[in-house]
């Protein structure tokens, strides 16, 4: 397939950030076509805030690092434009303030680390719990998943719902994050 045709294929981006102490933060972005086939993968070198940044940014540090620094750098590398970005980190939602495509928060699956297992069962058992747990988001059903968008970008809900219905998207929205974490581990030796 030529590059020209590859660029016209509808895609979704999946972006996550892995925290590795003492190495810092590692971001990964996997772009999939709507059948789930990978088209691009990018990851960052470790990102670590210095003490002055921790003091000056305060509670806005993680949204800045995850969304603007890591997410922005990864999206700048893309050759294939994505219809939307899916993330499993609430801090990446801040990326939406810097891009023109929807950013959707996907709660972690039951297969993820034990740390997230309790939150996952809450999200799956009671459909509106995502918005309760994170009051700055707007949650809704997208396919078989409860997802959320930033309450500052509520129109993203309509955009995503129309996209899902129009294109009959039927992807497992949790599985790509596992691929990203494993690729980051392979590329950087994180977790070994």
Backbone as JSON, one array per atom type, in Angstrom:
{
  "sequence": "XXXXXXXXXXXXXXXXXXXXXXXXXXXXXXXXXXXXXXXXXXXXXXXXXXXXXXXXXXXXXXXXXXXXXXXXXXXXXXXXXXXXXXXXXXXXXXXXXXXXXXXXXXXXXXXXXXXXXXXXXXXXXXXXXXXXXXXXXXXXXXXXXXXXXXXXXXXXXXXXXXXXXXXXXXXXXXXXXXXXXXXXXXXXXXXX",
  "N": [[0.84, -1.18, 0.0], [0.57, 2.21, -0.79], [2.11, 5.19, 0.6], [0.46, 7.39, 0.26], [-2.16, 6.31, 0.11], [-2.22, 5.11, 2.61], [-2.28, 7.29, 4.34], [-4.87, 8.2, 4.02], [-6.48, 6.43, 5.3], [-8.84, 5.91, 7.86], [-8.03, 6.49, 11.24], [-7.29, 5.75, 14.72], [-5.79, 7.15, 17.57], [-3.93, 5.92, 20.31], [-2.92, 6.76, 23.42], [-0.69, 6.63, 26.08], [0.85, 7.06, 29.32], [3.61, 5.94, 31.04], [4.66, 5.61, 34.29], [7.79, 5.46, 35.7], [9.76, 4.89, 38.29], [13.1, 5.22, 39.15], [13.27, 6.43, 36.7], [11.51, 8.22, 35.39], [8.89, 9.59, 33.34], [7.43, 7.86, 30.66], [6.14, 8.2, 27.51], [3.8, 6.83, 25.2], [2.5, 6.35, 21.92], [0.21, 4.8, 19.94], [-0.96, 4.26, 16.77], [-3.79, 3.1, 15.23], [-5.51, 1.44, 12.54], [-9.03, 1.24, 11.79], [-9.59, -1.42, 11.99], [-7.91, -2.35, 13.85], [-5.24, -2.72, 13.26], [-1.8, -1.9, 13.58], [-0.41, 1.2, 12.56], [1.39, 3.21, 13.1], [3.88, 3.8, 15.6], [5.08, 5.56, 18.36], [7.37, 6.59, 20.87], [8.43, 8.31, 23.83], [11.53, 9.67, 25.05], [12.7, 9.38, 28.45], [10.88, 11.55, 30.61], [11.24, 13.91, 33.07], [10.32, 15.89, 35.76], [11.96, 18.7, 37.15], [12.92, 19.89, 40.43], [12.26, 22.61, 40.72], [10.24, 22.9, 38.77], [8.31, 21.19, 39.88], [7.62, 22.65, 42.16], [6.75, 25.16, 41.08], [4.73, 24.49, 39.18], [2.95, 23.03, 40.71], [-0.22, 21.59, 41.42], [-0.83, 21.46, 38.74], [1.15, 20.21, 37.38], [1.24, 17.42, 36.49], [-0.89, 17.31, 34.48], [0.31, 19.13, 32.68], [2.81, 17.87, 32.04], [1.98, 15.27, 31.1], [-0.05, 15.82, 29.15], [0.56, 18.28, 27.57], [3.45, 18.31, 27.24], [4.36, 15.52, 26.83], [2.2, 14.26, 25.35], [1.82, 16.22, 23.35], [4.34, 16.21, 22.07], [4.42, 13.58, 21.07], [2.2, 13.52, 19.29], [3.06, 15.37, 17.44], [4.88, 13.95, 15.97], [3.43, 12.33, 14.3], [2.62, 10.83, 11.19], [0.37, 9.95, 10.07], [-2.79, 11.21, 10.19], [-4.99, 11.24, 12.99], [-8.37, 10.37, 13.83], [-9.29, 10.68, 16.39], [-8.04, 10.74, 19.77], [-7.42, 8.3, 22.14], [-7.1, 7.72, 25.59], [-5.77, 6.34, 28.63], [-5.27, 7.77, 30.83], [-6.21, 10.27, 33.0], [-4.83, 12.7, 33.12], [-3.85, 13.14, 30.58], [-5.98, 14.18, 29.25], [-5.75, 16.94, 29.23], [-4.37, 17.48, 26.94], [-6.19, 17.97, 24.95], [-6.72, 20.69, 24.93], [-4.83, 21.68, 23.25], [-4.99, 20.58, 20.74], [-6.96, 19.81, 17.78], [-8.68, 17.64, 17.67], [-10.9, 15.17, 19.11], [-10.31, 13.99, 22.46], [-10.49, 11.14, 24.29], [-11.15, 9.65, 27.4], [-10.47, 6.47, 28.49], [-11.47, 4.15, 30.76], [-9.35, 1.97, 32.74], [-8.98, -1.57, 32.03], [-10.16, -4.68, 33.51], [-8.03, -6.38, 33.38], [-5.78, -4.96, 33.84], [-3.16, -3.57, 35.97], [-3.15, -4.42, 39.49], [-3.52, -2.2, 41.07], [-5.3, -0.57, 39.71], [-7.54, -2.12, 39.6], [-9.67, -1.95, 41.49], [-10.85, 0.55, 40.92], [-11.63, 0.06, 38.31], [-13.64, -1.95, 38.51], [-15.58, -0.45, 39.73], [-16.15, 1.46, 37.73], [-17.18, -0.23, 35.68], [-19.37, -1.54, 36.91], [-21.23, 0.42, 37.64], [-22.58, 2.58, 35.51], [-22.39, 5.5, 35.47], [-20.27, 6.14, 37.08], [-17.71, 6.99, 36.41], [-17.79, 9.75, 35.9], [-18.48, 10.57, 38.44], [-16.24, 9.82, 39.94], [-14.31, 11.39, 38.71], [-14.88, 14.51, 38.65], [-14.5, 16.56, 36.74], [-15.02, 15.69, 34.22], [-17.05, 14.55, 31.46], [-19.06, 11.85, 31.2], [-20.05, 9.07, 29.1], [-21.7, 6.52, 27.12], [-19.95, 4.64, 24.76], [-20.06, 2.59, 22.24], [-19.54, -0.45, 23.78], [-18.42, 0.67, 26.02], [-17.89, 2.78, 28.86], [-16.91, 5.98, 28.5], [-15.08, 9.08, 28.7], [-14.98, 12.64, 28.3], [-13.28, 15.78, 28.52], [-14.92, 18.19, 30.52], [-14.71, 20.71, 29.54], [-14.72, 20.42, 26.87], [-17.19, 19.44, 25.82], [-18.54, 19.03, 23.41], [-17.09, 17.14, 22.12], [-18.18, 14.7, 22.79], [-20.49, 14.39, 21.15], [-19.22, 14.41, 18.65], [-17.59, 12.09, 18.81], [-19.55, 10.07, 19.23], [-21.01, 10.25, 16.82], [-18.98, 9.6, 15.0], [-18.39, 6.93, 15.77], [-20.81, 5.67, 15.21], [-21.2, 6.24, 12.45], [-18.94, 5.03, 11.27], [-19.04, 2.48, 12.2], [-17.41, 1.5, 14.34], [-15.69, -0.97, 16.08], [-13.76, -1.65, 18.14], [-11.62, -3.08, 20.67], [-11.21, -1.09, 23.26], [-9.45, -1.04, 25.39], [-7.32, -2.83, 25.04], [-5.19, -1.84, 23.24], [-3.6, -0.25, 24.94], [-2.16, -2.04, 26.49], [-0.46, -3.12, 24.55], [1.06, -0.82, 24.01], [2.36, -0.33, 26.49], [3.92, -2.66, 26.68], [5.55, -2.32, 24.43], [6.93, 0.01, 25.15], [8.31, -0.98, 27.35], [9.92, -2.83, 26.04], [11.41, -1.12, 24.36], [12.69, 0.65, 26.13], [13.43, -0.78, 28.36], [11.94, -0.53, 30.64], [10.53, -1.53, 33.67], [11.84, -3.94, 33.74]],
  "CA": [[0.0, 0.0, 0.0], [1.4, 3.41, -0.87], [1.97, 6.14, 1.69], [-0.68, 8.26, -0.01], [-3.36, 5.6, 0.53], [-2.11, 4.87, 4.05], [-2.68, 8.51, 5.04], [-6.31, 8.43, 3.91], [-7.14, 5.43, 6.12], [-9.26, 6.44, 9.15], [-7.23, 5.92, 12.33], [-7.44, 6.21, 16.1], [-4.55, 7.17, 18.33], [-4.01, 5.46, 21.69], [-1.79, 7.41, 24.08], [-0.58, 6.39, 27.52], [2.1, 7.46, 29.96], [4.06, 4.97, 32.03], [5.53, 6.19, 35.32], [8.82, 4.51, 36.11], [10.68, 5.49, 39.24], [13.45, 6.64, 39.12], [13.5, 6.84, 35.32], [10.66, 9.3, 34.94], [7.69, 9.27, 32.58], [7.62, 7.43, 29.28], [4.89, 8.27, 26.78], [3.7, 6.01, 24.0], [1.35, 6.61, 21.07], [-0.01, 3.77, 18.94], [-2.02, 4.62, 15.83], [-4.39, 1.9, 14.64], [-6.63, 1.62, 11.63], [-10.26, 0.87, 12.49], [-9.6, -2.88, 12.16], [-6.99, -2.65, 14.95], [-3.87, -2.94, 12.78], [-0.94, -0.74, 13.87], [0.15, 1.95, 11.44], [2.54, 3.97, 13.62], [4.13, 3.78, 17.04], [6.12, 6.49, 18.8], [7.49, 6.71, 22.32], [9.32, 9.4, 24.24], [12.62, 9.44, 26.0], [12.14, 9.68, 29.77], [10.6, 12.94, 30.97], [11.23, 14.02, 34.52], [10.27, 17.27, 36.22], [12.94, 19.06, 38.17], [12.3, 20.37, 41.68], [11.67, 23.93, 40.48], [8.97, 22.68, 38.07], [7.37, 20.63, 40.85], [7.16, 23.75, 43.02], [6.05, 26.19, 40.33], [3.52, 23.97, 38.53], [2.02, 22.54, 41.72], [-1.16, 20.55, 40.99], [-0.96, 21.44, 37.28], [2.35, 19.59, 36.8], [0.96, 16.2, 35.73], [-1.55, 17.63, 33.2], [1.28, 19.76, 31.79], [3.76, 16.87, 31.55], [1.3, 14.2, 30.35], [-0.78, 16.32, 28.0], [1.26, 19.23, 26.71], [4.82, 17.9, 26.91], [4.46, 14.18, 26.26], [1.19, 14.09, 24.3], [2.11, 17.14, 22.24], [5.53, 15.73, 21.35], [4.08, 12.36, 20.34], [1.32, 13.85, 18.17], [3.84, 16.12, 16.45], [5.63, 12.98, 15.17], [2.54, 11.53, 13.47], [2.54, 10.97, 9.73], [-1.01, 9.57, 9.76], [-3.69, 11.94, 11.08], [-5.95, 10.42, 13.73], [-9.71, 10.93, 14.01], [-9.42, 10.97, 17.82], [-7.02, 10.15, 20.63], [-7.94, 7.61, 23.32], [-6.08, 7.63, 26.63], [-6.19, 5.73, 29.88], [-4.79, 8.65, 31.89], [-6.98, 11.51, 33.07], [-3.95, 13.85, 32.92], [-3.68, 13.35, 29.14], [-7.12, 14.96, 28.76], [-5.33, 18.33, 29.02], [-3.88, 17.56, 25.56], [-7.28, 18.46, 24.11], [-6.61, 22.15, 24.84], [-3.76, 22.01, 22.3], [-5.22, 19.92, 19.45], [-8.3, 20.02, 17.23], [-9.43, 16.39, 17.59], [-11.35, 14.73, 20.42], [-9.5, 13.14, 23.33], [-11.41, 10.36, 25.11], [-10.59, 8.88, 28.51], [-10.96, 5.09, 28.55], [-11.05, 3.58, 32.05], [-8.56, 0.75, 32.6], [-9.72, -2.83, 32.04], [-9.93, -5.56, 34.66], [-6.77, -7.1, 33.21], [-4.65, -4.08, 34.16], [-2.5, -3.75, 37.26], [-4.02, -4.53, 40.65], [-3.77, -0.85, 41.59], [-6.47, 0.0, 39.03], [-8.63, -3.08, 39.58], [-10.8, -1.47, 42.27], [-11.49, 1.62, 40.14], [-12.22, -0.55, 37.12], [-14.9, -2.59, 38.82], [-16.53, 0.62, 39.99], [-16.56, 2.02, 36.44], [-17.95, -1.2, 34.91], [-20.59, -1.92, 37.59], [-22.17, 1.52, 37.69], [-22.21, 3.33, 34.32], [-22.07, 6.92, 35.62], [-19.27, 6.3, 38.13], [-16.52, 7.68, 35.91], [-18.0, 11.18, 36.13], [-18.47, 10.79, 39.89], [-14.85, 9.71, 40.39], [-13.57, 12.49, 38.11], [-15.95, 15.48, 38.41], [-14.2, 17.49, 35.64], [-15.23, 15.01, 32.94], [-18.41, 14.21, 31.06], [-19.0, 10.44, 30.79], [-21.12, 8.59, 28.24], [-21.46, 5.2, 26.54], [-19.44, 4.62, 23.4], [-20.0, 1.15, 22.03], [-19.75, -1.13, 25.05], [-17.55, 1.27, 27.02], [-18.13, 4.11, 29.4], [-15.75, 6.82, 28.23], [-15.29, 10.45, 29.17], [-14.26, 13.75, 27.68], [-13.16, 16.92, 29.42], [-16.15, 19.0, 30.52], [-14.43, 21.92, 28.77], [-14.86, 20.04, 25.46], [-18.37, 18.57, 25.81], [-18.95, 18.72, 22.04], [-16.37, 15.94, 21.7], [-19.08, 13.56, 22.95], [-21.28, 14.3, 19.93], [-18.3, 14.06, 17.57], [-17.21, 10.69, 18.96], [-20.72, 9.21, 19.01], [-21.3, 10.25, 15.38], [-17.89, 8.86, 14.35], [-18.56, 5.51, 16.08], [-21.98, 5.16, 14.48], [-20.96, 6.36, 11.01], [-17.88, 4.12, 10.81], [-19.27, 1.17, 12.84], [-16.17, 1.14, 15.03], [-15.87, -2.06, 17.04], [-12.43, -2.0, 18.66], [-11.41, -3.2, 22.1], [-10.56, 0.18, 23.58], [-8.45, -1.2, 26.44], [-6.2, -3.67, 24.61], [-4.02, -1.14, 22.7], [-2.73, 0.28, 26.0], [-1.26, -3.13, 26.84], [0.57, -3.14, 23.5], [1.95, 0.34, 24.19], [3.21, -0.55, 27.67], [4.9, -3.69, 26.34], [6.51, -1.73, 23.49], [7.79, 0.92, 25.92], [9.2, -1.84, 28.13], [10.9, -3.38, 25.1], [12.28, -0.05, 23.84], [13.45, 1.36, 27.18], [13.78, -1.65, 29.48], [11.14, -0.13, 31.8], [9.86, -2.65, 34.32], [12.65, -5.17, 33.75]],
  "C": [[0.89, 1.24, 0.0], [1.16, 4.31, 0.33], [0.75, 7.03, 1.5], [-1.99, 7.59, 0.45], [-3.37, 5.38, 2.03], [-2.61, 6.09, 4.83], [-4.18, 8.74, 4.99], [-7.12, 7.42, 4.73], [-7.56, 6.06, 7.45], [-8.52, 5.73, 10.28], [-7.66, 6.48, 13.68], [-6.08, 6.15, 16.76], [-4.83, 6.7, 19.76], [-2.75, 5.94, 22.38], [-1.82, 7.09, 25.57], [0.76, 6.88, 28.01], [2.38, 6.46, 31.06], [4.99, 5.68, 33.0], [6.5, 5.12, 35.77], [9.8, 5.24, 37.02], [11.95, 4.68, 39.25], [13.59, 7.21, 37.71], [12.67, 8.0, 34.82], [9.43, 8.78, 34.22], [8.05, 8.91, 31.15], [6.25, 7.47, 28.6], [4.95, 7.38, 25.56], [2.42, 6.31, 23.25], [1.3, 5.55, 19.97], [-1.18, 4.21, 18.07], [-2.49, 3.35, 15.14], [-5.4, 2.28, 13.57], [-7.86, 1.09, 12.36], [-10.46, -0.64, 12.62], [-8.64, -3.3, 13.28], [-5.56, -2.91, 14.54], [-3.02, -1.71, 13.05], [-0.38, -0.12, 12.59], [1.39, 2.74, 11.85], [2.65, 3.73, 15.11], [5.26, 4.75, 17.33], [6.17, 6.44, 20.32], [8.51, 7.79, 22.62], [10.51, 8.86, 25.0], [12.03, 9.76, 27.38], [11.99, 11.19, 30.0], [10.5, 12.99, 32.48], [11.26, 15.49, 34.91], [11.39, 17.52, 37.22], [12.22, 19.66, 39.37], [11.64, 21.73, 41.49], [10.33, 23.79, 39.76], [7.91, 22.13, 39.03], [6.78, 21.73, 41.72], [6.28, 24.72, 42.23], [4.75, 25.71, 39.69], [2.49, 23.46, 39.53], [1.1, 21.46, 41.17], [-1.36, 20.49, 39.47], [0.21, 20.74, 36.59], [2.02, 18.36, 35.94], [0.18, 16.49, 34.45], [-0.59, 18.29, 32.2], [2.23, 18.72, 31.19], [3.09, 15.83, 30.65], [0.68, 14.72, 29.05], [0.06, 17.16, 27.06], [2.64, 18.74, 26.29], [4.87, 16.56, 26.19], [3.47, 13.99, 25.11], [1.46, 14.96, 23.1], [3.29, 16.67, 21.4], [5.21, 14.49, 20.52], [3.19, 12.67, 19.12], [2.06, 14.61, 17.07], [4.61, 15.18, 15.53], [4.75, 12.23, 14.17], [2.63, 11.87, 11.99], [1.11, 10.7, 9.26], [-1.94, 10.33, 10.7], [-4.72, 11.02, 11.72], [-7.29, 11.14, 13.83], [-9.93, 11.39, 15.45], [-8.25, 10.32, 18.54], [-7.74, 9.54, 21.84], [-6.8, 7.51, 24.32], [-6.65, 6.92, 27.85], [-5.73, 6.55, 31.08], [-5.57, 9.95, 31.88], [-6.11, 12.74, 32.8], [-3.72, 14.15, 31.44], [-4.85, 14.14, 28.56], [-6.75, 16.42, 28.51], [-4.76, 18.55, 27.62], [-4.92, 18.19, 24.66], [-7.25, 19.98, 23.95], [-5.63, 22.6, 23.77], [-3.93, 21.37, 20.92], [-6.68, 20.1, 19.03], [-9.11, 18.74, 17.07], [-9.83, 15.95, 18.99], [-10.32, 13.86, 21.15], [-10.48, 12.46, 24.3], [-10.65, 9.58, 26.17], [-11.27, 7.52, 28.55], [-10.52, 4.52, 29.89], [-10.28, 2.28, 31.85], [-9.42, -0.5, 32.7], [-9.39, -3.64, 33.28], [-8.59, -6.27, 34.58], [-5.56, -6.25, 33.56], [-4.11, -4.36, 35.56], [-3.5, -3.77, 38.41], [-4.38, -3.16, 41.22], [-5.04, -0.27, 40.98], [-7.69, -0.92, 39.08], [-9.86, -2.58, 40.33], [-11.56, -0.39, 41.51], [-12.21, 1.06, 38.93], [-13.56, -1.17, 37.43], [-15.96, -1.56, 39.13], [-17.05, 1.19, 38.68], [-17.48, 1.07, 35.69], [-19.31, -1.5, 35.56], [-21.65, -0.83, 37.56], [-21.79, 2.51, 36.6], [-21.82, 4.79, 34.53], [-20.96, 7.17, 36.62], [-18.01, 7.03, 37.66], [-16.64, 9.17, 36.18], [-18.01, 11.5, 37.62], [-17.04, 10.78, 40.41], [-14.0, 10.87, 39.89], [-14.58, 13.58, 37.73], [-15.7, 16.45, 37.25], [-14.36, 16.86, 34.26], [-16.71, 14.79, 32.7], [-18.35, 12.78, 30.53], [-20.23, 10.07, 29.97], [-20.73, 7.22, 27.7], [-21.01, 5.35, 25.1], [-19.2, 3.15, 23.06], [-20.32, 0.49, 23.35], [-18.95, -0.53, 26.19], [-18.12, 2.57, 27.57], [-16.83, 4.87, 29.19], [-16.06, 8.22, 28.74], [-14.49, 11.43, 28.33], [-14.2, 14.88, 28.72], [-14.45, 17.73, 29.37], [-15.95, 20.34, 29.82], [-14.58, 21.68, 27.27], [-16.02, 19.06, 25.31], [-18.8, 18.18, 24.4], [-18.2, 17.5, 21.48], [-17.25, 14.69, 21.83], [-19.87, 13.35, 21.66], [-20.42, 13.85, 18.75], [-17.94, 12.58, 17.63], [-18.38, 9.75, 18.7], [-21.06, 9.13, 17.52], [-20.25, 9.43, 14.62], [-18.07, 7.36, 14.55], [-19.71, 4.92, 15.28], [-21.74, 5.16, 12.97], [-19.99, 5.31, 10.49], [-18.01, 2.71, 11.41], [-18.0, 0.66, 13.52], [-16.47, 0.1, 16.1], [-14.5, -2.55, 17.53], [-12.5, -2.22, 20.16], [-10.61, -1.97, 22.5], [-9.52, 0.09, 24.7], [-7.18, -1.9, 25.95], [-5.01, -2.9, 24.04], [-3.08, -0.58, 23.77], [-1.75, -0.78, 26.5], [-0.13, -3.22, 25.82], [1.57, -2.0, 23.69], [2.9, 0.12, 25.36], [4.29, -1.59, 27.37], [5.95, -3.16, 25.37], [7.45, -0.77, 24.19], [8.78, 0.1, 26.74], [10.29, -2.41, 27.23], [11.9, -2.3, 24.65], [13.2, 0.53, 24.92], [13.87, 0.47, 28.34], [13.04, -1.28, 30.76], [10.47, -1.37, 32.36], [10.66, -3.93, 34.36], [13.5, -5.22, 34.99]]
}
